[in-house]
Amino acid sequence: MKTIVITGASSGIGKAAAKHFAVQGWQVAATMRKPENETELNEIDNIKLYQLDVTNQESIDNAAAQILKEYETVDVVLNNAGYGLAGPFEAATREQIRRQFDTNVFGLMEVTRAFLPHFRTNKAGMFMNVSSIGGRMTYPFVSLYHSTKWAIEGFSESLAYELGELGIQVKLIEPGGVETDFGGRSMDFAMPDDFPDYAPSVQKFMAVRASNGPAASTAEYIAEGIYEAATDGKSQLRYLLGDDAVQTYGMREQVGDEAFIVGMRQRMLS
């Protein structure tokens, strides 16, 4: 029986992935900041809950040590925990910027570091890093979120070279829009009244996103794609998941970077 470790498993993609891998017969170490609040995953036999806050090094180290003690082998680590910050860059506080990178980038790196010796010893294992279509293209007013996802893309692609020589795989999961609470408790907004100059553009952007945005995928659909990527036996690095992600990136490849950016500006801000 194979084992997967999932960060950010309390909701959204992480929770759906925990359920899906468990149904497929995997052992699941589902990590989250507050496992004491979980009332569903803890009822599934082959899922165990662990406290892990990706912004807290002691929490990461303790969770990794406990998981590696309780499971003979970990086969996959799904770095899923994420947080989004939207709004004009100028309006973001230092604390918001730091939290954005601590959660999406540095937390992912430290979780990877915690399990890497285990994989290296076994000459096997897979890191699956949840990026986004937003790691390959951008929207206005999401500069900090995009910058973390672009960082994950570069980190993962480079890491895949060096770990591939050790028998360890790295895969990038790039969902489009997902019907989760990411726009709720997992999204922060840096749009205080102190920056009224941005208000017209922000309002245009939000209106376009609300009325014309492509249909989002369910978290369950993305979880199925993650499972397929974990088990397909391919050396493929990137997995675009969701029709909107495939269509949007396909358009960028078709028209080229500059034309795509001009079109995005016209569509979102004009």
C-alpha positions in Angstrom: 0.0 0.0 0.0 1.5 3.3 -1.1 1.5 6.5 1.1 1.0 10.1 0.2 1.5 13.2 2.4 -0.8 16.1 1.6 -0.4 19.6 3.0 -3.4 21.9 3.3 -5.8 18.9 3.5 -8.5 20.7 5.5 -10.4 22.0 2.4 -10.5 22.4 -1.3 -8.1 20.4 -3.5 -6.2 19.0 -0.5 -9.2 17.5 1.1 -10.6 16.2 -2.2 -7.2 14.6 -3.0 -7.0 13.0 0.5 -10.4 11.3 -0.1 -9.6 10.3 -3.7 -6.2 8.7 -2.8 -7.8 6.9 0.1 -10.6 5.5 -2.1 -7.8 4.2 -4.4 -6.3 2.3 -1.5 -3.5 4.6 -0.6 -2.5 5.5 3.0 -2.9 9.2 3.4 -1.1 11.5 5.9 -3.4 14.5 5.7 -1.8 17.6 7.2 -3.4 20.8 8.2 -3.0 23.7 10.7 -5.9 22.7 12.9 -6.6 18.9 12.7 -8.8 19.2 15.8 -11.4 20.9 13.7 -11.6 18.2 11.1 -14.8 16.1 11.3 -14.7 14.2 8.0 -11.3 12.9 7.0 -10.7 11.5 10.5 -13.6 9.1 9.9 -11.8 7.4 6.9 -9.8 4.3 7.9 -6.7 4.9 5.8 -6.4 8.6 6.5 -4.4 9.9 9.5 -4.4 13.6 10.5 -1.3 15.5 11.4 -0.8 19.1 12.6 1.4 21.0 10.1 1.6 24.7 9.5 3.8 25.4 6.5 4.8 28.8 7.9 6.2 27.2 11.1 9.5 25.3 10.9 9.0 23.5 14.2 5.5 22.3 13.0 7.0 21.1 9.7 9.8 19.2 11.4 7.5 17.6 14.0 5.0 16.5 11.4 7.6 15.0 9.1 9.3 13.1 12.0 6.0 11.7 13.1 4.9 10.7 9.6 8.2 9.1 8.8 8.2 7.2 12.1 4.6 5.8 11.5 5.0 4.9 7.8 7.7 2.6 6.6 7.8 4.5 3.2 6.4 7.7 1.9 5.9 7.6 -1.8 4.5 11.0 -2.7 4.4 14.4 -1.1 1.7 16.7 -2.4 2.6 20.3 -1.6 -0.8 21.8 -1.8 -1.1 24.4 1.0 -1.7 27.8 -0.6 -3.0 31.3 0.1 -3.9 34.1 -2.3 -3.4 37.8 -2.1 -5.2 40.1 -4.5 -5.3 43.8 -5.0 -2.8 46.5 -6.1 0.7 45.7 -5.2 1.2 49.2 -3.7 -1.6 48.5 -1.2 -0.1 45.3 0.2 1.5 45.5 3.6 4.9 44.0 4.3 3.2 41.5 6.6 0.8 40.4 3.8 3.7 40.1 1.3 5.7 38.0 3.8 2.7 35.8 4.5 2.1 35.2 0.8 5.7 34.0 0.2 6.0 32.2 3.5 2.9 30.1 2.7 3.2 29.5 -1.0 7.0 29.4 -1.5 9.1 29.0 1.6 6.7 26.6 3.2 6.7 24.4 0.2 10.5 24.4 0.1 10.8 23.5 3.8 8.3 20.6 3.5 10.2 19.4 0.5 13.5 19.7 2.5 11.9 17.7 5.3 11.1 14.7 3.2 14.0 14.8 0.7 16.4 12.8 2.8 13.9 9.9 3.0 13.4 10.0 -0.8 17.2 10.2 -1.4 17.8 7.2 0.9 15.2 5.2 -1.0 16.3 6.4 -4.4 12.6 6.9 -5.1 9.7 9.2 -4.4 7.7 12.1 -5.9 7.1 15.7 -5.0 3.9 17.1 -6.5 3.8 20.9 -6.3 0.5 22.6 -6.8 1.1 25.6 -8.9 -1.6 27.2 -11.0 -2.3 28.3 -14.5 -1.3 31.6 -12.7 2.2 30.2 -12.7 2.3 30.4 -16.5 0.3 33.6 -17.2 -1.1 36.5 -15.2 -4.1 38.6 -14.5 -4.1 42.2 -13.2 -4.1 42.9 -9.5 -2.8 39.4 -8.5 0.9 40.2 -8.8 2.0 38.8 -5.5 0.1 35.5 -5.8 1.4 35.1 -9.4 4.9 35.8 -8.3 4.8 33.0 -5.8 3.4 30.6 -8.4 6.0 31.6 -11.0 8.6 31.0 -8.2 7.2 27.5 -7.7 7.4 26.8 -11.4 11.1 27.7 -11.6 12.0 25.9 -8.4 10.2 22.7 -9.4 11.6 22.7 -13.0 15.2 23.1 -11.8 14.7 20.7 -8.9 13.5 18.1 -11.3 16.9 18.0 -13.0 18.9 17.4 -9.9 16.5 15.0 -8.2 15.9 13.0 -11.4 19.5 11.8 -11.1 18.6 10.3 -7.7 15.5 8.5 -8.9 13.2 11.2 -7.4 10.4 12.8 -9.5 9.0 16.3 -9.4 5.7 17.2 -11.0 3.8 20.5 -11.3 0.0 20.6 -11.0 -1.4 23.7 -12.7 -5.2 24.0 -12.1 -7.3 26.7 -13.7 -10.2 28.0 -11.7 -11.4 25.7 -8.9 -14.7 25.7 -7.0 -13.2 25.9 -3.5 -13.1 28.4 -0.7 -9.9 29.9 -2.1 -11.7 33.1 -2.7 -12.9 33.1 0.8 -10.8 32.2 3.9 -7.8 31.3 1.7 -7.8 34.7 -0.1 -6.8 38.0 1.3 -7.5 41.4 -0.3 -5.1 44.4 -0.3 -7.5 47.1 -1.4 -7.8 49.7 1.3 -9.5 53.1 0.8 -6.1 54.8 0.9 -5.5 54.0 -2.8 -8.5 55.3 -4.7 -6.6 55.8 -7.9 -6.7 52.0 -8.5 -10.5 51.7 -7.8 -11.8 52.1 -11.4 -9.4 49.5 -12.8 -10.0 47.1 -9.9 -13.8 47.4 -10.4 -13.5 46.7 -14.1 -11.3 43.7 -13.5 -13.6 42.2 -10.8 -16.7 42.8 -13.0 -15.1 41.0 -16.0 -14.0 38.1 -13.8 -17.5 37.8 -12.4 -19.3 37.9 -15.7 -17.1 36.4 -18.3 -14.7 34.1 -16.5 -14.5 30.4 -17.7 -16.3 27.8 -15.7 -14.2 26.5 -12.8 -13.4 22.8 -12.2 -14.5 21.0 -9.1 -11.9 20.2 -6.5 -12.8 16.5 -7.1 -11.9 16.8 -10.8 -8.5 18.3 -9.9 -8.0 15.5 -7.4 -8.6 12.9 -10.0 -6.0 14.7 -12.3 -3.5 14.7 -9.4 -4.0 11.0 -8.9 -3.5 10.3 -12.6 -0.3 12.4 -12.6 1.0 10.5 -9.6 0.3 7.1 -11.1 0.8 7.5 -14.9 4.4 6.4 -14.9 5.4 9.3 -17.1 8.4 11.6 -16.7 6.1 14.6 -17.6 6.7 17.7 -15.5 3.7 19.9 -16.0 0.0 19.0 -15.8 -2.6 21.6 -16.8 -5.9 20.7 -15.2 -9.2 22.2 -16.2 -10.6 23.2 -19.6 -10.1 26.9 -18.7 -6.4 26.3 -18.0 -5.9 24.4 -21.2 -7.7 26.9 -23.3 -6.1 30.0 -21.8 -2.6 28.7 -22.0 -3.3 27.3 -25.5 -4.3 30.8 -26.6 -1.1 32.3 -25.2 1.0 29.8 -27.1 -1.0 30.4 -30.3 -0.8 34.2 -30.4 2.5 34.8 -28.5 3.3 36.6 -25.3 3.0 40.2 -26.4 -0.3 39.7 -28.2 -1.7 37.8 -25.3 -0.8 40.5 -22.8 -2.3 43.2 -25.1 -5.5 41.1 -25.3 -5.6 40.5 -21.6 -5.3 44.3 -20.9 -8.1 45.1 -23.3 -10.3 42.4 -22.0 -9.7 43.0 -18.3 -9.2 46.7 -18.0 -10.6 48.5 -21.0 
